[in-house]
Amino acid sequence: MDAARLVPDRYVEYYLGNGPSLVWLIVVNATAFLVGVRFYVETMPGVSTFLWPLYGDSPTALALATLSLATLLPALGRTSPLASPTNRPLAYLHTLSFVWLVKYGLWTAVALNLRPALYVGFTPAALWNYWGIVLTHLLFVVEALLIARVGRTTKGALALALALLFANDVFDYAFGFHPPLRYEPGTALVAVTVALSVLSVWFAAAAFESLDGSR
């Protein structure tokens, strides 16, 4: 899978190489992060502060994405985002951003559609609680593909991402700290979540170029 085929150069240049567009993306991500944190804070009184990144899955994805996009600011106007400087720490950051965005963008759509009767509707509240949430979370995947065009990965970054995602899955379902839902997650959702951990890392391996220039 070649991320360049899914996100052509012109879109990367426009959204990540154009000052107003890049700043707009950063602000939108940061704002969405705060909205997500507000949602989770109401349900996390029993969660240690140090474990919030594992509990607040979507806000964590947005925080990582905001950091990834912010790393492009120093080179703005001086070089194409497609030729942005890369190094090992950035490879780890971009890889983690990608896998968290992909996993929890897809996870949210799947989780809500496993019990659609609890979410789907056309009242003003339902328009956001289902349609708005699903759409905005699917946009996580689009943003991940943008990040893949400007970042690199390494075997170590992919291995760390998979280990952290599995740790997150254990935290969510073995200890009961899964994201708030209107139903109790069963075997199907647990299986989908673990599968998405593997899928998102595979997707990252396929979408990114490696730091040494190979696929």
Beta strands, then each sheet from edge to edge (+ up, - down):
strand 1: 152-153
strand 2: 209-210
sheet 1: 1+ 2+
end
